[in-house]
């Protein structure tokens, strides 16, 4: 009898560090890259979004949830993921965009149950206590002028750039611009873009860029 291939060990051995996206204090593995790696190692792998009365999400008293099943070598593992904003807070009335984002994150975690990037969720990416701490002198290396610049209010040109990204996002998801803008603000915990700092604007643009990349990758794979 031939020895069965250990797909878990093979997937777990892949270094995913360059494909981890930071959103706030939390780390996420790029779902499109995870799917790409999974199919390269396990071409027969399959996945599906679990339906609840025909819907791709479950509504409960404590929030909304999605579930994804991934099958590798006839072994099926599933992951349930709550629909959260970028601060990992439950969203009371999520939009289709927010549900789709949660499904993508859930897919990446379900793939991780088969080995790929599992250490991200087990805490191995957290710095150990025995690592040297930065001294106050080392921390002051960042120029004070740069800190002041980051704390300044973003100008109108920067806000318009954010609006342009949101408009592109609305076209990708075929959603009205105002609805997309409201969804982005809700997901990021921002009431208005007016008055945000340069640092906040950078974080917003980085996050929207990540969403756009994921959405476009999803469309390409669906074609």
N, C-alpha and C positions, 0 to 999 in steps of 0.2 A: 504494500500500500504506500503510495507516495505521500510524503509529508506535506501537510496543509500549510500554505503560505501564511505567515503572520503579518497581516496587513496593518494591524494596530501598531506593532513595533516599527514597521517601515514608515508609517505616517508620523508617528511620534518622534522619529529621528530627524524630521525636517525642521530646519531653523526658520521660524516664522517672524523673527524679531524685526526684519525690515518691512514687514507688511502689517504691523500693528498700528492702528490709528488711535490717537489720544483725543478724547472728547471730554474736556473738563478733567476730572480726577480719574476717569475710567478708560480702560483699554479695550479695543475691539479689533478682532481680526477681520481684514477685508474679506467679505463674503465671496466676491467674484474671484479673488485669488485663491481662496480656499476651495472653491468648486473646481477651478483649473487644476490645482494640485491633486485633488481627489481623483479626478477623471484620468489624469496622467498615470497615477499609480494603480487605480482601480477602475478601468474603463467600463465595467459592468455595474458600477455603483448607481443607485437610484435614490430619489428623494421625493417626498410629497408633502404638501401642506394639509394637515388634518382639517376636516370640515365639521362644523357644528351646526346641524340642521341646515346644511347647504352653505353656511357662511364660513369664511376663512378665519374667524375669530370667535372667541367665547366671551360673552358679556356676563359679568358677575356683580355681586354687591360691592366687591372690593376693587373692581377695575376690569379692564379688558385683557385677554390673554390670547396668544397664538401658539400653535404647536406644529412642529416639523419632524417628520420621520426620515431618517437616512439609512439605507440598507447597503451594506458592504459585505460581499462574500456570504450572502444569505443571512447575515446577522443584522437585525433592525434595532436601531436605538433612536429614541425620541427625546426631544427637548421642548419644554414649555417655557414660554417667555412672556412676561407682562409687557403691555404697551406703555412705554415710558418716554419721558422727555429727556433732554440732554443732561439733566441733573438727576436722572434715575428716579424721577417722581412719576407716579401714575397719572395718566391723562384721562380726565373725566369723560370727554367726548372727542375721541380721536378721529382724525380725517383718514381717508383712504391712503394718503401719503404716509401718515404716521404708522398705520397698520402695516403697510408694505415695508417700511423701514424696520419694524419689529420682526417681521417674517424673515428679512434678510439677516438680521442679527441672530435670530433663532436658528436659521440654517447653518450659520458659521459655528454656533455652539453645538448643534447636533453633529456636525462633521467632527468637531473636537472630541466628541465622545468616542469616536473611532481612532483617536490618537493625534490628529493634526492640530497643533497649537493648544493642546489640553493644559499644558503647564501655565498658560496665561491665566486661566481661571482657577488654578490651584495655588496661586500666590507666588510662583517662582520669579515673576517679574518685579516683585516688591523688593527694594533694597534691604539687605540684611543689617541687623543692628551693629555688627562688628565692622561695617564699612566706615572709613574715616569721615568724620563730620567736617563740614566747611567751617573755617574760622571766620570771624566777623571781617577780618582783613581780606580773606578770599572772596567773601560775598560782596565786598565793596568794589570788586573788579569791574562790575557792570557800571559804565559811566553814568554819572548822575544826570547828565543831559539826556541820555537815552531814556532813563526812567521818567524824566519830566515829559519827554515827547510822547511816550506811551500813555501818560496820564492826561494828555491834552484831549480836548473834545474833537472828534472826527469832523472834518470839513464837509461841505455839501458835495464836493466831488466824490469823496469816499462813500457817502450815503447813496449817491446815484449809481456808483459801481455795484453796491450791494443790491439795489433795485434791479439793475441789469441782470445780475445773477439769478435773482428771484424770478424775473420774467422768463429767463431761459428754463428755469426749473418748472415753471408753470406750463411751458410749451411741451416739455418732455413728458409731464404727467397729464397733459390735456386738462388743466384746471384753470379757473379764472385767476387773474393776477392777484386780486385783493384777497381771495381765499388762500392762495399759496402764501402770500405775505403774512397773513394772520397765522397760518399753520407754522411757518418758520419762527415767528416771534414767540408763539406758544411753546414750541419745542425747545427754544433756547432760553425761555424764561425772561424775555425782553418785552416790555410794554410798548416801547417806541424806539425807533432808531435815532430819533432826534436827541442829541445830547450824549450819545454813547462815546466812550473814549476811543482813542486810536487802537489801544490793545483789544478792547471789546470788538471793534470793527474787524480787526485782523482775525480774531477767533470766529466771528460770524462768517467771514468770507472763506476761511479755511474749511469750516463745517459744510457750507453750501457746496463748495467745490467737491468735497468728498461725496455728498449726496448726488451731485450731478454725475460724477464718475461711476458710481454704483448703478445709477439709473440707466446710463448709456450702455454700460456693460451688460446689464440685464436685457436691454432691448436687442443688443447684438446677438446674445445667446438664444433669444426667442425667435430670431429670424431663420 
